[in-house]
Structure formats: C-alpha cells, structure tokens
Amino acid sequence: MMETFSIWWAEHWTKYAHSGLILVIGLPTLRVIGYLIQKGLRKKVSEQSVILFSKGVVYLGSLVVILTALQQAGFKISALLGAAGIAGVAIGFASQTSLSNLISGLFLIWERPFAVGDVLQAANDHGVVHSIDLLSVQLRTFNNQLIRIPNETLIKNSFTNVTRFPIRRMDIPIGVAYKEDTDKVVRILKEVADANPYCLDEPEPLIIFKGFGDSALEFMFGPWFAKTDYIALRNSLLTEVKRRFDEEGVEIPFPHRTLYAGEATKPFPVHVVPTPDNPKEGEG
C-alpha cells in the first residue's frame, strides 16, 4: 500500500507543486498589479473608472490563474467549464435580483451620473459616494456610517447629485416682522453677502421677497458658493445675518396666533392674577 502511494506521489508531486506555485505567486502578483493600476491611473481618469478597471483586472486575472493551476494539476478544464456553465444557468435563474443589479450597474457606469467623492441624496439616504460596484453603490454618511444601495434601486428611483457642478446656491428662508422696511432688509442681505469671503460675486446672490407669511414677511436669500465651502458659508452667513439684524433693529418674529370665536363674541378678557409671592403682579 505504501509502495503504491509512493509511486503515485512520485509521478504527480511535480504537477501539484507547480500548481501550488502558480497560486502562491500569481494571486499576490495580481493584487500588486491592481494597486499599481490604481496608483498610475488615478491622476488620468475618474476614481470610478480606476476602481472598476483595477477590480476587473484582479478578478479576471484571478480566474485565469486558478484555471491554469487546475490544468497544471491535471484537471480537465473543458469538463470543468461545462459543469460551470450548467451551474451558471441554474444560479442565474435563482439570482434574478443580482442579475438586475448587475445590468443596472452597467447602466450607471455607462451614464456616469455620479462619481466617487460626490455627495448623493437618494430617498432618505444622504452621504458621500464611497465606491461604485457592479451590484451596489456604497455611501459614507457624514457621521461616518456605511450605506449600501442596490444599483437597481438607483436606476428605478430618482436621486440627487448634490456636488455634480463646481458651484451651488444655498437657499436660506428668512422671515422679518411686518413692521420692517423691505428695502432695508434687502440692503442688509446684500451687504452680508458682499462681505462674506465664501459668497461668490458672480452669479449675484438671489434675494426674493416671497410674500406675506402667517407671522412674517418672507424672503429667500440665495448666495452662490464653491461646493467645497458649504459648511464654512452656512455657519458664517447665518451668524452674520443675525448680528446685522440686531444692529439694524430688524426683528425676526416668532409665530403669532389669534383666537377668534365669531362676530357675535366679544374678545376674551385677559387679566393678570396676583400671586402670594408677587402681590403687585396684577397692578397696572
């Protein structure tokens, strides 16, 4: 028995050694090639294209290395591929959702409505595009969580690429009391925008008197800014508007409510009742 095994091992150990050597050298080499591809192409093409191309090279190369190793070990590749084809058909019927995501991913790659690093808003999900794969898109939220969105969901539903263009407009609703002068409010908002270093001079800030609200005169203040300055602009702008309104005596009102019970009813009398702690509270 031992003699038979020794003869078999003597005849086949070389093939198995070569097969193992191919795997040991080939797979790590592909990882290195994928890293070099990402490093070399990052400055020439988009991050999305770099990731997809490097992954494609690594996956396809790994398949070739594994098949070569199996062939070197004595497996019949033609029979193996035939069995894989039958299994692939069965798996394809069982995984129609994955196939739909795969096709949707190809459409996303072709259309390129967003890229790695863009800020994406899809339904209730909002974050920075972390990676774009054939089956899903991964978002990194602003509190550093990871969201995985199937490609089919993005194809079937609308989404917003917040940072697609280099400049944006920040629309800030502002309400002032009815007694305020509208021309004065517009002047203050223009001066605030002109003094803020993050507001662009061109296009000019959008200032619209929207109308008469329940408790305030409603304005829309929309300065333009570079997409990278969102946080800095919002913090500084709101602080400056509040400060200037206080200096100019412009009132930002709180909601008012009036109770009315019909024409036949007199206004409700309101009296301040003195308390034992403050007996003079009701005077005046």
Secondary structure, DSSP 8 states (H G I E B T S, - for coil): -HHHHHHHHHHHHHHHHHHHHHHHHHHHHHHHHHHHHHHHHTTTS-HHHHHHHHHHHHHHHHHHHHHHHHHHTT--HHHHHHHHHHHHHHHHHHTHHHHHHHHHHHHHHHH-S--TT-EEEETTEEEEEEEE-SSEEEEE-TTS-EEEEEHHHHHHS--EETTSSSEEE--EEEEE-TTS-HHHHHHHHHHHHHH-TTS-SSS--EEEEEEE-SSSEEEEEE-EEEGGGHHHHHHHHHHHHHHHHHHHT-------------TTS---------BTTBTTTT--
